[in-house]
Amino acid sequence: MDMLKLKFAVSVAAIFILLGDAAFSQYVGFGRNKVQYNDFEWHTLSTEHFKIYYYPSMKELAEIGAAYAEESYRIHQQNFNYSLIDTVP
C-alpha cells in the first residue's frame, strides 16, 4: 500500500512540475521570435486611385508601381464595369 501512495505522489508531483513549466514558458522571451519594431521613415505617393507607401530610397520603384497600378485599374474597371469608391492604401 505504501508503494501505491508513493507512485501516486510522484505522479502528481510530475504533473504539477510539467504543467507549471508549460504555463510559465509562455511568458518568457526566447531569442528574437517576438516582433520588434524599428522606427520607419515612410513616404507616400498618391495617385488618383491608390496611395503607395515606400522608403525614401525606393521612390523610383514606387513611381513605376504607381503607373502599373493605375494602368491595371483602368483595365479592370473596363472589364468588370466597377469603380473604386475611395483610394486604396
C-alpha beads as a LAMMPS data file, in Angstrom:
LAMMPS data file: protein, C-alpha beads

89 atoms
88 bonds

1 atom types
1 bond types

-500.0 500.0 xlo xhi
-500.0 500.0 ylo yhi
-500.0 500.0 zlo zhi

Masses

1 110.0

Atoms # bond

1 1 1 0.000 0.000 0.000
2 1 1 2.865 2.390 0.750
3 1 1 4.305 1.790 -2.716
4 1 1 0.981 2.800 -4.308
5 1 1 0.909 6.058 -2.319
6 1 1 4.494 6.785 -3.343
7 1 1 3.724 6.231 -7.040
8 1 1 0.662 8.457 -6.747
9 1 1 2.633 11.227 -5.030
10 1 1 5.411 11.061 -7.630
11 1 1 2.855 11.143 -10.461
12 1 1 1.068 14.173 -9.002
13 1 1 4.373 15.975 -8.436
14 1 1 5.463 15.250 -12.018
15 1 1 2.174 16.595 -13.394
16 1 1 2.490 19.821 -11.396
17 1 1 6.087 20.289 -12.496
18 1 1 5.263 19.726 -16.167
19 1 1 2.131 21.881 -16.174
20 1 1 3.789 24.641 -14.198
21 1 1 6.675 24.754 -16.634
22 1 1 4.359 24.876 -19.652
23 1 1 2.321 27.724 -18.180
24 1 1 5.428 29.713 -17.314
25 1 1 7.057 29.209 -20.705
26 1 1 4.530 31.395 -22.497
27 1 1 5.772 34.459 -20.590
28 1 1 9.485 34.005 -21.149
29 1 1 11.019 35.558 -24.231
30 1 1 13.266 33.303 -26.236
31 1 1 15.592 34.623 -28.892
32 1 1 14.242 37.209 -31.291
33 1 1 10.954 35.493 -32.065
34 1 1 8.912 38.468 -30.948
35 1 1 8.006 41.136 -33.472
36 1 1 10.369 44.026 -32.890
37 1 1 9.559 47.330 -34.496
38 1 1 12.074 49.923 -35.542
39 1 1 11.376 53.497 -36.487
40 1 1 10.433 53.636 -40.153
41 1 1 10.600 56.656 -42.407
42 1 1 7.692 56.140 -44.790
43 1 1 6.948 58.401 -47.722
44 1 1 3.631 58.456 -49.554
45 1 1 2.948 58.652 -53.272
46 1 1 -0.707 59.412 -54.023
47 1 1 -2.305 58.696 -57.370
48 1 1 -5.913 59.086 -58.447
49 1 1 -6.940 55.695 -57.054
50 1 1 -4.023 54.480 -54.918
51 1 1 -1.828 55.572 -52.054
52 1 1 1.617 53.941 -52.130
53 1 1 3.902 53.864 -49.098
54 1 1 7.629 53.486 -49.728
55 1 1 11.080 54.069 -48.292
56 1 1 12.826 57.235 -49.489
57 1 1 15.436 55.211 -51.376
58 1 1 12.691 53.428 -53.363
59 1 1 10.998 56.486 -54.904
60 1 1 11.678 55.429 -58.497
61 1 1 10.284 51.940 -57.882
62 1 1 7.210 53.429 -56.180
63 1 1 6.540 55.616 -59.224
64 1 1 6.812 52.604 -61.538
65 1 1 4.489 50.627 -59.259
66 1 1 2.007 53.510 -59.210
67 1 1 1.940 53.606 -63.012
68 1 1 1.325 49.833 -63.172
69 1 1 -1.396 50.063 -60.528
70 1 1 -3.267 52.828 -62.365
71 1 1 -2.924 51.032 -65.709
72 1 1 -4.205 47.780 -64.207
73 1 1 -7.035 49.640 -62.519
74 1 1 -8.218 51.089 -65.830
75 1 1 -8.151 47.650 -67.483
76 1 1 -10.036 46.001 -64.608
77 1 1 -12.503 48.874 -64.422
78 1 1 -13.439 48.342 -68.067
79 1 1 -13.551 44.535 -67.834
80 1 1 -15.603 44.345 -64.631
81 1 1 -17.537 47.607 -65.015
82 1 1 -16.689 48.542 -61.421
83 1 1 -15.119 51.652 -59.908
84 1 1 -13.457 52.152 -56.541
85 1 1 -15.214 54.423 -54.086
86 1 1 -12.080 55.506 -52.227
87 1 1 -8.329 55.286 -52.698
88 1 1 -6.614 52.013 -51.884
89 1 1 -3.697 52.280 -49.431

Bonds

1 1 1 2
2 1 2 3
3 1 3 4
4 1 4 5
5 1 5 6
6 1 6 7
7 1 7 8
8 1 8 9
9 1 9 10
10 1 10 11
11 1 11 12
12 1 12 13
13 1 13 14
14 1 14 15
15 1 15 16
16 1 16 17
17 1 17 18
18 1 18 19
19 1 19 20
20 1 20 21
21 1 21 22
22 1 22 23
23 1 23 24
24 1 24 25
25 1 25 26
26 1 26 27
27 1 27 28
28 1 28 29
29 1 29 30
30 1 30 31
31 1 31 32
32 1 32 33
33 1 33 34
34 1 34 35
35 1 35 36
36 1 36 37
37 1 37 38
38 1 38 39
39 1 39 40
40 1 40 41
41 1 41 42
42 1 42 43
43 1 43 44
44 1 44 45
45 1 45 46
46 1 46 47
47 1 47 48
48 1 48 49
49 1 49 50
50 1 50 51
51 1 51 52
52 1 52 53
53 1 53 54
54 1 54 55
55 1 55 56
56 1 56 57
57 1 57 58
58 1 58 59
59 1 59 60
60 1 60 61
61 1 61 62
62 1 62 63
63 1 63 64
64 1 64 65
65 1 65 66
66 1 66 67
67 1 67 68
68 1 68 69
69 1 69 70
70 1 70 71
71 1 71 72
72 1 72 73
73 1 73 74
74 1 74 75
75 1 75 76
76 1 76 77
77 1 77 78
78 1 78 79
79 1 79 80
80 1 80 81
81 1 81 82
82 1 82 83
83 1 83 84
84 1 84 85
85 1 85 86
86 1 86 87
87 1 87 88
88 1 88 89
